[in-house]
Amino acid sequence: RECSTNFMKQTTITYSILLVFSMFTFWLWRVDNLVPSVLNWDIFEHQTVINQMHQSRWALLPSALTDTFRFDGYTTLFHTILAVAQSIIPVDPLTFWWGAEFIHFLVTVLVSAYIARTFLNQPLAGLVGGLLGASIFESQVAYTNLFLMPQTVSDTLGTLAITLIVTSEKRIMPRVLAVLLLILSVLFHFVIGGFVLGLALISQLTKDANRHQLIQFTLALT
């Protein structure tokens, strides 16, 4: 019981620090671009799909709803979730995206902390992992936790799924959750999700001696 209490205390302290630090780094990133200005221009492309859904139109692929998509790299699951959220939250779309991107940023920071702590089994590792996750920005056409896009959500879900698979030790519930996350990862982005799914399959086919390299690769992917 004492160990459980210490664990909860350390977890609460870690996530509290990361919450405050995430608010600071997000503010630092957006201090000259406050509500409702945006830096992620992809949101206008995605908002066109969401607007169609607000008009009671729905399709499995984005190109069936708007010609702003020249190819279909994902399903409309991403847009459906955001369309429902926009229907519930009474704010203009740009303000909504501003808030949604902060929530996405915070979730990726907390997932980074969870992954680091899970693999290294050290509370300090989780804190460091979260701080690094909140401090690093990739400005190329790649993963960035500051932009809410299908590929970033897919990557986050897929990496978390691999973590659960590698560390589950054949327990049923973590594996069931991992399978669900992998399915969602593919639906959010076919290329990213497919890559992560392949990596997850490799993790099950490799011998235990090879898993250390897989864990390193997963951390790099994170």
N, C-alpha and C positions, 0 to 999 in steps of 0.2 A: 504494500500500500504506500509506503514511504517513497519507493522508487517511482510509483505511478504519480504521486503528488509532485515530486521533483521534475518528472518529465513534463507534466502539464504546466508547471511554473516556467520551465525553460522555454517551452513552446509558446506560451503566452507572451513572455518577454521578447522572444525572437520576432514573432509576428507583429507585435506592437511597434518595435523598432523599425521593422520593414515598412509598416503602414505609414509611419511618420516620414521615413526617408523617401518612400515612393511619392508621397504628396509633395515633398520638397523638390525631387528631381523632375517630376512632371510639371510642376510650376516653373522650374528653371527652364524647361524645354519650351513651355508655352507662355512665358511671361510677356513676350511681345506679340503673342497671338492668342489673346483671351477670347472668351465666348463672344460671338459665335464663329470666329475665324477658324479656318482649317489649314492644315499643312499636308494632309493626306488627300490628294486629288482623286484617288480612286473612289472615294465615297460618293462622288457625283454619279459615277457609272453605276454603282450599286444602288444608289437612291432611285435611279430610274426604274429599276426592277421593283423596288419596294413601293414606288408610286403606283405601278400597275396593280400590285396586290391590294393596295388601298381601294382600287376601283373594281375589286372582286374578280380580278384575273389571276390565274395561277398556272404554272407549268413546271415541269421537272427541271428543265434547263433554261438558263437566263436568255439565250438567244431567241426563245419562243415568245418572250415578252417584250424585248427591245432590241433594236439593231445596234446598240452601243457595244455589244459583245460580238466580236468577229469569230470567236471560237468558244467552245464550252469546256472550261477547265474544272468545273465543279457543278454541283446541283444547286437548286435554289433554297436549300436548307438554311444557309447563312442568311439569306434575305427574308425567309419566312419568319425566322426567330426575331429579327430586327423589326419586321413589319408588325408583328404582334406587340412587341415592346413599345413601338411608336404609337400604336393604337391605345395603349394603356397609359402611357406617360404624356401628359398634355403640354408638350413643349415643341418649339419649331424644330425641323430636322437638323439644322446645323448645331443647335444647342444640344440636341439629343446625341449626335455623333461625338461632340466634345466630351460629354459625360461618359458615353459608352467606351471611348478610347481610354479614358482613365481607368475604368473598371477592368478593361482588358489588360492594361499595363500592370495593374495591381495583381491580377490573377497570375500573370506570367511570372512576376517576381516571387509570389508565394509558391508557385509550382517549382521554380528554380531552387528555392530554399528547401522544399520537401525532397526533391531529387538528391541534392547534395547531402542532406542529412541522412537520407535513407541509405545511400551508397556507402558513405564514409562512417555512418553510425556515430556522429559527433554533433552535438548541438551547435558548436561554434562553426562547423562546416556549413550547416544550414544557414546561419546568419551571413557568413561570407558569400555563399552562393547567391543568396537573395540580394545582398548589396551589390555584387557584381552584375546580377541580372537587371538591377535598377539603374546601373551606371553606364551600360554599354549600348551604343546605338550604331546599327549598320545602315548606312545611308544609300547603299546600292540596291539593286532590285533583288533583295534577299530578305531574310527574316529580320524584323525589328518589332520589339514588343510595344513600341509607341504608336504603331499603325494597326488599326483593327481591320483586318482583311481575311478572306477565307483561308489563304495560305498560312497566315500566322496562327490562326485558330487551329488549323489542321496539324501544324507542327507541334504546338503545345500539347494537344490531346494525344498525338501519336507518341511523343517522347514520354509523356506520363504513362501511357499504356506499356511501353517497353520497360520502364522502370518497375511497374507492377509485375510484369511477366518474369523479369530477371530476378527479382527479390521475393517473389511469392512463396518460394519453397514448396510448390505443389499444393498450396491452399486453394480451395475452390473459389471463394468469393472474389479475391483479388484478380483471379484469372478471368472470371465472368465479367468483372468490371473492365478489365483490359480489353477483352474482345469487343465490348460495347464501345469503348473509346476508339478502337481501331476502325470499327465500322463508321463511326461518326467522322473520324479523320479522313477516310476515303471520300465520304459524301461531301465534306467541306472542300476538299481539293484532291482531284484524281491523281495528279503527279506526286505531290507531297505525301498524301495518304498512301498511295501505292508504294512509294519508296519506304515509308515507315512500316507498312505491312510486310514488305519483303524482309526488312531488318528484323522484325518480330519473328518471322518464320525461321530466319537464320539462327536467332537466339535459341530456338527450340531444337534445332538440328545440330548445333555445335556441342562438343563435349565440354564438361565442366572446366577443363584446363584452359579452354579458349575463351571463357566468358569474361575474363579480366579485360581482354582487348575489346570485347563488345561493350563492356561498361564504360571504358575510356571513350569509345566512339560515341556512345550515347550522351555522355557528358559534353563532348565536343559539339554534338548536334544541338544540345540544349543551349 
